[in-house]
Amino acid sequence: MNFLIVEDDENFSAFLTKSLSKYGKVFVANSFPNAINLIASYTFDCAIIDLKLGTEIVGPQIALLCKQNGIGHIIAVTNFENDDDLIKLAYESGVDDFVKKSNLKIDLEFFIKKVTNGRELKKMVQRLIRTTYLTKDQELIESLESVCNTYAPMEPIFISGESGVGKTQLAKCLRDLLGISGELVELNCAGLHDEIIKSELFGHERGAFTGADRLKIGKVEQANDGILFLDEVGDMPLTTQETLLKVIEEREFTRVGGIKKIHSNFLLVTATLKNLEDLVEQGKLRVDFYNRIKGKTIHIKPLKDRKEDLKILIEHFLSLTTRSVYVGAEAKNVLLNYRWPGNIRELNKTIFRLSDVKSGIVTKEYIEKYLNVSKNSIEIKKLKLLLTEDQIHFAQNNQSLSALIDKLKEEFFDFVLIENEGNKKQISQKYQVSRRTLFYHQKEKKLSEVLA
C-alpha cells in the first residue's frame, strides 16, 4: 500500500513513517504545495492529513483533492479539542475518519486494519457486480460498500425495493461480503399466521401443540453464526415482532412449548416492497421493531430506472440459455423500452421463453406480441384509474384475489366511517352495509392500534 502523510510536525511525521513503513511505502509532505505535487504524481491507498499546516487550516482542501483523485481512505488529524464546525467541514471535504493525534497514536493499528478491510471490500464488491450481482448503479454499489464497511458487522440490514428486483439474491451476496461463516436461512413472512411463523422462526418441542409429533429446529437456531433473511417482513404479525425484537437484543430464545434458553448469534437481514414508515403509521409495524431493523439500508431501484443494468442483464440471460438465438437491434430496443413491472424476475422468464423461438430469430413483432406491449400499457393505465400504487403493489406481491379484496374492504370502511363521521345508521342505509360489520371493523382496528 502507498501512504500519504501531510504533516509539518516532524516528530509526529517520523512516528507515522516508522509505524506505516511495515505496511507499504510512505510519502511525506510538510506543506500544501508539496502535498499537491505528491497527489498529482502517485497513487495512494490512504492519506493522513493534519488539518492545520503552519497557521492555516488547509487540511480540508487537501482532503477534497485526495477524494477527487480516488484516494481510498482519508484520515484527518488534529491537536485541537473537538470543534464541531471543523469536524463538519472535514467530513464534507471527503474525510473518512476525524481523529485526534493522541488517539491515532494509540489506535493506529485499528485504523490501518480499517483501511486494509476497506480496500479488500472494494475489490470484493467490484468482483461481485461483475460476476454475481450484475449492476452499474453507483448508488447501489456505494450502499453495499457503506453497509459492509462497518464497526458493527452484526447490525441488522434492511433491503427495500419492488418485487422481483433481486432482494433475495443480494441478501445471499452479503454473506461473502461480510465474511460470515454460517449459512443464510430464509423465511418469507407473507401470509403466515402468528402461530405458524413463531414455529418457523423458533421451532417447537415435541407435543407443543396438536400435530407437533417431533422436535423442530427453527430458522433462528439454524442461522447461528450466519444470516437470518426475513422477506416481506412488513407482513409479520405484531406479536411475533415483539418476540423477535427481544431475541435480536438478547440473542436468546426458547422453542415453542420449551423452557430451555437457546443462544443464536445471527445477522438479521430483512426486506419488503412495502414502505416501512407507512406500515408504522397504519399500526402494522411496531415502532421499536422498525427502529431495530432499519439500522443499515440498501435500496434497489426498479429495473425501468436502471437502463445500464437492463442492457447487461439482457445479454447475461441470453448467454445462459441452452439454445442460442439471434435477437436483432429492433427486438432488443423493445426489451430496453419495456417497463418490466415484474423487474428482473420477469426479464429472466422472458429471455428464457425467447430462446425457444422455433426459427431461432427473435423479431420485434414476436417480442411485442409476447409482452403484449400495447395492451399492457393500456391495461396498466386503466388499472391505475381504479387502484392506488399501494394497492397495485399489494396485489403484485400477494398474488391473491382474496387478500386484495380484504385490503379494499378495510380501506373502504375507513373511508366511509370518516366520510359519515362514524354514523353507522347512515352508512348502513347509504352503502347497504350491516352495522355489525362496521362494528367488527372498528373493533379490529382498535385492537391493532393497541398492539402497536
C-alpha positions as CSV (number, residue, x, y, z in Angstrom):
1,M,0.0,0.0,0.0
2,N,1.0,3.6,-0.6
3,F,0.5,6.1,2.3
4,L,0.5,9.9,2.0
5,I,1.3,11.8,5.2
6,V,0.6,15.6,5.2
7,E,2.2,16.8,8.4
8,D,4.5,19.7,9.5
9,D,5.2,18.3,12.9
10,E,8.5,16.4,12.4
11,N,8.1,14.2,15.5
12,F,4.6,13.0,14.6
13,S,5.6,12.6,11.0
14,A,8.5,10.4,12.0
15,F,6.2,8.3,14.2
16,L,3.8,7.7,11.3
17,T,6.6,7.0,8.8
18,K,8.1,4.4,11.1
19,S,4.8,2.8,12.0
20,L,3.4,2.6,8.5
21,S,6.6,1.6,6.6
22,K,5.9,-2.1,7.5
23,Y,2.6,-1.9,5.6
24,G,3.9,-0.2,2.5
25,K,5.6,2.8,1.0
26,V,5.3,6.2,2.8
27,F,5.4,9.6,1.2
28,V,5.6,12.8,3.3
29,A,4.6,16.3,2.5
30,N,5.1,19.1,5.0
31,S,3.3,21.9,3.1
32,F,0.3,22.5,0.9
33,P,2.4,22.7,-2.4
34,N,4.3,19.5,-1.6
35,A,1.0,17.7,-0.9
36,I,-0.4,18.8,-4.3
37,N,2.7,17.6,-6.1
38,L,2.6,14.2,-4.5
39,I,-1.1,13.7,-5.1
40,A,-0.5,14.5,-8.8
41,S,2.5,12.2,-9.1
42,Y,1.5,9.0,-7.3
43,T,-1.5,6.7,-6.4
44,F,-2.3,6.4,-2.7
45,D,-4.4,3.9,-0.7
46,C,-4.5,6.1,2.4
47,A,-3.9,9.7,3.3
48,I,-3.3,11.0,6.8
49,I,-3.7,14.8,6.8
50,D,-3.0,17.3,9.5
51,L,-5.8,19.9,9.2
52,K,-3.5,22.7,10.2
53,L,-0.2,23.4,8.5
54,G,1.6,26.3,10.0
55,T,-1.0,28.9,10.9
56,E,-3.5,27.9,8.2
57,I,-6.3,25.3,8.2
58,V,-5.7,23.8,4.7
59,G,-6.3,20.2,5.5
60,P,-9.9,20.2,4.2
61,Q,-8.7,21.5,0.8
62,I,-6.1,18.7,0.6
63,A,-8.7,16.1,1.6
64,L,-11.0,17.3,-1.1
65,L,-8.2,17.0,-3.7
66,C,-7.4,13.5,-2.3
67,K,-11.1,12.4,-2.8
68,Q,-11.2,13.8,-6.3
69,N,-8.1,11.7,-7.1
70,G,-9.6,8.5,-5.8
71,I,-7.6,8.0,-2.6
72,G,-9.3,5.1,-0.9
73,H,-9.2,6.3,2.8
74,I,-8.6,9.7,4.2
75,I,-7.9,10.3,7.9
76,A,-7.9,13.9,9.3
77,V,-5.8,14.5,12.4
78,T,-5.6,17.5,14.7
79,N,-4.3,18.6,18.1
80,F,-7.3,20.8,18.6
81,E,-10.1,20.0,21.0
82,N,-13.3,18.9,19.3
83,D,-14.5,21.7,17.1
84,D,-18.0,20.9,15.6
85,D,-17.5,23.3,12.7
86,L,-14.1,21.9,11.8
87,I,-15.4,18.3,12.1
88,K,-18.3,19.1,9.8
89,L,-16.0,20.8,7.3
90,A,-13.6,17.9,7.3
91,Y,-16.3,15.3,6.6
92,E,-17.9,17.5,3.9
93,S,-14.4,17.5,2.3
94,G,-14.4,13.8,1.9
95,V,-12.6,12.7,5.1
96,D,-13.5,9.1,6.3
97,D,-12.2,9.5,9.9
98,F,-11.5,12.5,12.1
99,V,-9.0,11.6,14.9
100,K,-7.0,13.5,17.5
101,K,-3.3,12.8,17.1
102,S,-3.1,11.3,20.6
103,N,-5.8,8.8,19.8
104,L,-4.3,7.9,16.4
105,K,-1.0,7.0,18.2
106,I,-2.9,4.6,20.5
107,D,-5.3,3.1,17.8
108,L,-3.2,3.3,14.7
109,E,-3.4,-0.5,14.1
110,F,-7.2,-0.3,14.2
111,F,-7.3,2.4,11.5
112,I,-4.8,0.5,9.3
113,K,-7.0,-2.6,9.6
114,K,-10.0,-0.5,8.6
115,V,-8.1,0.8,5.5
116,T,-7.0,-2.7,4.6
117,N,-10.5,-4.1,5.0
118,G,-12.0,-1.2,3.0
119,R,-9.5,-1.8,0.2
120,E,-10.3,-5.5,0.1
121,L,-14.1,-4.8,0.3
122,K,-13.9,-2.6,-2.7
123,K,-12.3,-5.4,-4.7
124,M,-14.9,-7.9,-3.5
125,V,-17.8,-5.5,-4.4
126,Q,-16.3,-4.9,-7.8
127,R,-15.9,-8.7,-8.3
128,L,-19.4,-9.2,-7.1
129,I,-21.0,-6.7,-9.5
130,R,-19.1,-8.2,-12.5
131,T,-19.8,-11.8,-11.8
132,T,-22.8,-12.4,-9.5
133,Y,-25.0,-9.4,-8.9
134,L,-24.7,-7.6,-12.2
135,T,-25.1,-3.8,-11.8
136,K,-23.6,-0.5,-12.8
137,D,-25.9,1.5,-10.5
138,Q,-23.4,3.7,-8.5
139,E,-25.9,4.4,-5.6
140,L,-26.4,0.6,-5.1
141,I,-22.6,0.0,-5.2
142,E,-21.9,2.7,-2.7
143,S,-24.7,1.4,-0.4
144,L,-23.1,-2.0,-0.5
145,E,-19.7,-0.7,0.4
146,S,-21.1,1.5,3.2
147,V,-23.2,-1.3,4.7
148,C,-20.3,-3.8,4.7
149,N,-17.5,-1.4,5.8
150,T,-18.8,-1.0,9.4
151,Y,-17.8,-1.2,13.0
152,A,-20.8,-3.3,13.8
153,P,-20.9,-6.2,11.4
154,M,-24.0,-7.8,13.1
155,E,-26.1,-4.7,13.0
156,P,-29.4,-5.5,11.1
157,I,-29.6,-4.7,7.4
158,F,-32.8,-3.7,5.6
159,I,-33.2,-4.1,1.8
160,S,-36.0,-2.2,0.1
161,G,-37.3,-2.4,-3.5
162,E,-40.1,-3.6,-5.7
163,S,-41.0,-7.3,-6.2
164,G,-38.5,-9.0,-8.5
165,V,-35.6,-6.6,-8.2
166,G,-33.3,-9.1,-6.6
167,K,-33.6,-8.5,-2.9
168,T,-33.1,-12.2,-2.0
169,Q,-30.1,-12.6,-4.4
170,L,-28.5,-9.5,-2.8
171,A,-29.1,-10.9,0.7
172,K,-27.2,-14.1,-0.3
173,C,-24.3,-12.0,-1.6
174,L,-23.9,-10.2,1.8
175,R,-22.7,-13.5,3.3
176,D,-19.5,-13.4,1.3
177,L,-19.0,-9.6,1.5
178,L,-19.3,-9.6,5.3
179,G,-17.2,-12.8,5.7
180,I,-19.9,-14.6,7.6
181,S,-19.1,-18.3,8.2
182,G,-22.6,-19.6,8.8
183,E,-25.4,-20.2,6.3
184,L,-28.1,-17.9,5.0
185,V,-31.5,-19.1,6.3
186,E,-34.6,-17.6,4.6
187,L,-38.2,-17.2,5.6
188,N,-40.9,-15.4,3.6
189,C,-43.3,-13.8,6.1
190,A,-46.1,-13.1,3.6
191,G,-49.4,-14.8,4.6
192,L,-48.1,-16.6,7.7
193,H,-50.2,-16.5,10.9
194,D,-48.7,-15.8,14.3
195,E,-48.6,-19.5,15.4
196,I,-47.1,-20.7,12.2
197,I,-44.4,-18.0,11.9
198,K,-43.3,-18.5,15.5
199,S,-42.9,-22.2,14.9
200,E,-41.0,-21.5,11.7
201,L,-38.7,-19.0,13.5
202,F,-38.2,-20.6,16.9
203,G,-39.0,-24.2,16.3
204,H,-41.1,-26.3,18.7
205,E,-40.7,-29.1,21.1
206,R,-42.4,-32.4,20.5
207,G,-46.0,-32.3,21.9
208,A,-46.0,-28.4,22.0
209,F,-49.4,-28.4,20.2
210,T,-51.7,-30.7,18.2
211,G,-49.7,-32.2,15.4
212,A,-46.3,-31.5,16.8
213,D,-45.2,-35.1,16.8
214,R,-41.5,-34.4,16.6
215,L,-38.9,-31.8,17.6
216,K,-38.5,-29.0,15.0
217,I,-35.4,-26.8,14.8
218,G,-36.4,-23.2,13.9
219,K,-34.9,-20.7,11.4
220,V,-33.3,-18.6,14.2
221,E,-31.4,-21.6,15.6
222,Q,-30.3,-22.7,12.1
223,A,-29.0,-19.2,11.4
224,N,-26.5,-19.3,14.3
225,D,-23.2,-17.6,13.1
226,G,-25.0,-16.9,9.8
227,I,-27.7,-14.8,8.3
228,L,-31.4,-14.9,9.1
229,F,-33.2,-13.4,6.0
230,L,-36.8,-12.4,6.5
231,D,-38.5,-11.5,3.3
232,E,-41.7,-9.4,3.3
233,V,-41.1,-8.5,7.0
234,G,-43.9,-6.0,6.8
235,D,-46.4,-8.9,6.9
236,M,-45.1,-10.2,10.2
237,P,-47.8,-10.3,12.9
238,L,-47.3,-7.7,15.7
239,T,-46.9,-10.3,18.5
240,T,-44.2,-12.0,16.5
241,Q,-42.4,-8.7,16.0
242,E,-42.4,-8.2,19.8
243,T,-40.9,-11.7,20.4
244,L,-38.3,-11.4,17.7
245,L,-37.3,-7.9,18.9
246,K,-36.4,-9.4,22.2
247,V,-34.4,-12.2,20.5
248,I,-32.5,-9.7,18.4
249,E,-31.4,-7.8,21.5
250,E,-30.7,-10.8,23.8
251,R,-29.6,-13.4,21.2
252,E,-31.6,-16.0,23.2
253,F,-34.9,-17.7,22.6
254,T,-37.0,-20.7,23.6
255,R,-38.7,-23.1,21.3
256,V,-42.5,-23.1,21.2
257,G,-43.5,-25.4,24.1
258,G,-40.0,-25.4,25.6
259,I,-38.3,-23.8,28.6
260,K,-34.6,-24.2,27.7
261,K,-32.8,-21.0,26.6
262,I,-31.0,-21.4,23.3
263,H,-28.3,-19.0,22.1
264,S,-28.1,-17.9,18.5
265,N,-25.8,-15.2,17.1
266,F,-27.1,-14.2,13.7
267,L,-27.1,-11.2,11.3
268,L,-30.7,-10.2,10.7
269,V,-31.4,-9.1,7.1
270,T,-35.0,-8.0,6.2
271,A,-36.7,-7.0,3.1
272,T,-40.0,-5.8,1.8
273,L,-41.5,-4.0,-1.2
274,K,-43.7,-2.0,1.2
275,N,-42.9,1.4,2.8
276,L,-42.0,0.7,6.4
277,E,-42.9,4.2,7.6
278,D,-46.4,3.7,6.1
279,L,-46.7,0.4,7.9
280,V,-45.8,2.1,11.2
281,E,-48.5,4.8,10.6
282,Q,-51.0,2.1,9.8
283,G,-50.2,0.2,13.1
284,K,-48.9,-2.8,11.2
285,L,-45.3,-2.4,12.3
286,R,-44.2,-1.7,15.9
287,V,-42.1,1.5,16.2
288,D,-39.4,-0.3,18.3
289,F,-39.2,-3.1,15.8
290,Y,-39.0,-0.6,12.9
291,N,-36.1,1.2,14.7
292,R,-34.3,-2.0,15.2
293,I,-34.5,-3.5,11.7
294,K,-33.9,-0.1,9.8
295,G,-30.3,0.1,11.0
296,K,-28.5,-0.1,7.7
297,T,-30.4,0.2,4.4
298,I,-29.8,-0.8,0.8
299,H,-32.4,0.4,-1.7
300,I,-32.6,-1.4,-5.1
301,K,-34.2,0.6,-7.8
302,P,-36.8,-0.9,-10.2
303,L,-35.4,-2.2,-13.5
304,K,-37.1,0.5,-15.5
305,D,-34.8,3.1,-13.7
306,R,-31.6,1.1,-14.3
307,K,-31.2,1.2,-18.1
308,E,-27.5,0.3,-18.0
309,D,-28.3,-2.7,-15.8
310,L,-31.1,-3.7,-18.2
311,K,-28.6,-3.9,-21.1
312,I,-26.2,-6.0,-19.0
313,L,-28.9,-8.4,-17.8
314,I,-30.4,-8.9,-21.2
315,E,-27.0,-10.1,-22.5
316,H,-26.4,-12.1,-19.4
317,F,-29.6,-14.0,-19.6
318,L,-29.2,-14.6,-23.3
319,S,-25.8,-16.1,-22.6
320,L,-27.3,-18.5,-20.1
321,T,-29.8,-20.1,-22.4
322,T,-29.2,-23.6,-23.5
323,R,-30.2,-22.8,-27.1
324,S,-28.6,-19.7,-28.6
325,V,-30.9,-17.4,-30.6
326,Y,-30.5,-14.2,-32.6
327,V,-32.1,-11.0,-31.1
328,G,-31.7,-8.1,-33.5
329,A,-31.3,-4.4,-32.7
330,E,-35.0,-3.6,-33.1
331,A,-36.1,-6.5,-30.9
332,K,-33.6,-5.5,-28.2
333,N,-34.9,-2.0,-28.4
334,V,-38.4,-3.3,-27.4
335,L,-36.8,-5.1,-24.4
336,L,-34.9,-1.9,-23.4
337,N,-38.0,0.3,-23.6
338,Y,-40.4,-2.0,-21.9
339,R,-41.1,-1.0,-18.3
340,W,-40.7,-4.5,-16.7
341,P,-43.3,-4.3,-13.9
342,G,-42.0,-7.7,-12.7
343,N,-38.4,-6.5,-12.8
344,I,-35.5,-9.0,-13.1
345,R,-37.8,-12.0,-12.4
346,E,-39.9,-11.1,-15.4
347,L,-36.9,-10.3,-17.6
348,N,-35.3,-13.7,-16.8
349,K,-38.6,-15.6,-17.6
350,T,-39.0,-13.6,-20.9
351,I,-35.5,-14.3,-22.1
352,F,-35.9,-18.0,-21.3
353,R,-39.1,-18.0,-23.4
354,L,-37.4,-16.2,-26.3
355,S,-34.7,-18.9,-26.5
356,D,-37.5,-21.3,-27.6
357,V,-38.4,-19.4,-30.7
358,K,-38.7,-22.1,-33.4
359,S,-37.0,-20.0,-36.2
360,G,-34.1,-19.1,-33.9
361,I,-34.5,-15.4,-34.9
362,V,-36.3,-13.2,-32.4
363,T,-38.2,-10.4,-34.1
364,K,-39.5,-7.1,-32.8
365,E,-43.1,-8.3,-33.6
366,Y,-42.6,-11.5,-31.7
367,I,-41.5,-9.7,-28.5
368,E,-44.3,-7.2,-28.7
369,K,-46.8,-10.0,-29.1
370,Y,-45.2,-12.0,-26.2
371,L,-45.0,-9.0,-23.9
372,N,-48.4,-7.7,-25.1
373,V,-46.8,-4.3,-25.1
374,S,-49.6,-2.1,-26.5
375,K,-52.3,-3.9,-24.5
376,N,-50.1,-4.0,-21.4
377,S,-49.7,-0.2,-21.3
378,I,-53.4,0.4,-21.9
379,E,-54.4,-2.1,-19.1
380,I,-51.9,-0.5,-16.6
381,K,-53.4,2.9,-17.3
382,K,-56.9,1.6,-16.7
383,L,-55.8,-0.2,-13.6
384,K,-54.2,2.9,-12.2
385,L,-57.6,4.7,-12.5
386,L,-59.2,2.1,-10.3
387,L,-56.4,1.2,-7.8
388,T,-53.7,3.2,-5.9
389,E,-50.0,2.4,-6.3
390,D,-50.0,0.8,-2.9
391,Q,-52.9,-1.5,-3.9
392,I,-51.3,-2.5,-7.1
393,H,-48.0,-3.3,-5.3
394,F,-50.1,-5.3,-2.7
395,A,-51.8,-7.3,-5.4
396,Q,-48.4,-8.0,-7.2
397,N,-46.8,-9.1,-4.0
398,N,-49.5,-11.3,-2.6
399,Q,-50.9,-12.6,-5.9
400,S,-54.1,-13.4,-4.0
401,L,-57.5,-12.0,-5.0
402,S,-59.0,-12.7,-1.6
403,A,-56.1,-10.7,0.1
404,L,-56.6,-7.8,-2.2
405,I,-60.4,-7.8,-1.6
406,D,-59.8,-7.8,2.2
407,K,-57.5,-4.8,1.8
408,L,-60.0,-2.9,-0.4
409,K,-62.8,-3.7,2.2
410,E,-60.6,-2.4,5.0
411,E,-59.8,0.8,3.2
412,F,-63.4,1.3,2.1
413,F,-64.7,1.0,5.7
414,D,-62.1,3.5,6.9
415,F,-63.2,5.9,4.2
416,V,-67.0,5.7,4.8
417,L,-66.6,6.0,8.6
418,I,-64.6,9.2,8.2
419,E,-66.9,10.5,5.4
420,N,-70.0,9.9,7.5
421,E,-68.4,10.9,10.9
422,G,-68.9,7.4,12.3
423,N,-72.7,7.4,11.8
424,K,-73.3,3.7,11.3
425,K,-77.0,4.0,10.6
426,Q,-76.3,6.5,7.8
427,I,-73.6,4.3,6.4
428,S,-75.8,1.2,6.6
429,Q,-78.6,2.9,4.6
430,K,-76.3,4.5,2.1
431,Y,-74.0,1.6,1.3
432,Q,-76.1,-1.5,2.3
433,V,-73.5,-2.4,4.9
434,S,-74.7,-4.0,8.2
435,R,-73.9,-2.2,11.4
436,R,-72.5,-5.4,12.8
437,T,-69.8,-5.5,10.0
438,L,-68.9,-1.9,10.8
439,F,-68.7,-2.6,14.5
440,Y,-66.4,-5.6,13.8
441,H,-64.2,-3.5,11.6
442,Q,-63.8,-0.8,14.3
443,K,-63.1,-3.4,16.9
444,E,-60.3,-5.0,14.8
445,K,-58.9,-1.5,14.1
446,K,-58.7,-0.6,17.8
447,L,-57.1,-4.0,18.6
448,S,-54.3,-3.5,16.0
449,E,-53.7,0.1,17.4
450,V,-53.4,-1.2,20.9
451,L,-51.0,-4.0,19.9
452,A,-48.9,-1.4,18.0
